[in-house]
Amino acid sequence: MPIRIPNELPAAKTLKDENIFIMTEQRAVTQDIRPLRILLLNLMPTKIATETQLSRLLSNTPLQVELELIAPHGHVPKNTPQEHMLAFYRHFDDVRDSNYDGLVITGAPVEHLPFEEVEYWEELCGIMEWSKSHVHSTFHICWGAQAGLYYHYGVQKYPLEEKLFGVFPHVVERKSNMLFRGSDDIFMVPHSRHTTIRREDVEKVPALKILATSPEAGIYALSTESGRQIFITGHSEYDARTLEQEYLRDRNLGKPIAVPRNYYPGDDDTLPPRVTWRSCANLLYSNWLNYFVYQTTPFDISEIQGRAER
């Protein structure tokens, strides 16, 4: 996919070095097609890494995507330069009058807090409510998925006895759903979280359909029937070294942290990690963009406001 992002965004150089097609604004305006407008609400502390990971995956189809970045108003990230935030990010108030084909809500390192105690919870609720009438399909990731399930459907999160940390095998339960069209019988996904949702809670909500699960990691993917809301509990977007960086950070801080499972060969952290989830990650995002955004979004993007989930 030719993805349209600001030329100065750090992700642009990374993707160009990987031979991923970055479209300049000058070239984009000369094409007689409407690009898909995708809004990224980035709640991760390492915003530059997350921008790059998701831009890479959103570039994996022939469709043209225009990516816009927002972050919570008033929240100052500790791991991203302020000049980067000022140059590339806007706030919800700047986009609330616009419509988008897709919205991605990332995870956030706030699992230890009740949802209502998260600094930007009220603003996030406003964005999630707005998404029902201004976004064609919303893709929630990890804590973002838990937050969306709680806000929209009252599904609770529960603490785990120990951190779910590693790369785990998954299976598709609802094979008729297009989100996993072309998937292998078993596919791998990274997880890094201290909380979970319970199947019995999800099954009480008729609007939600469980799509894929893991014997160890639990529910991985679920959605509404139409796919206007999709919830993913893992981190398919992670780079090869992301789990390692989290592991070494916590180990160096003296926190209790186990070697991420199924990540290093033989769980030996002296060996380079193996990437076993890249193909399924690309499939997941390309299927979302194709079947749940491009194939069903209106050409006149303003018509999205008449297509709220029912």
Disulfide bonds with the S-S distance in Angstrom:
none
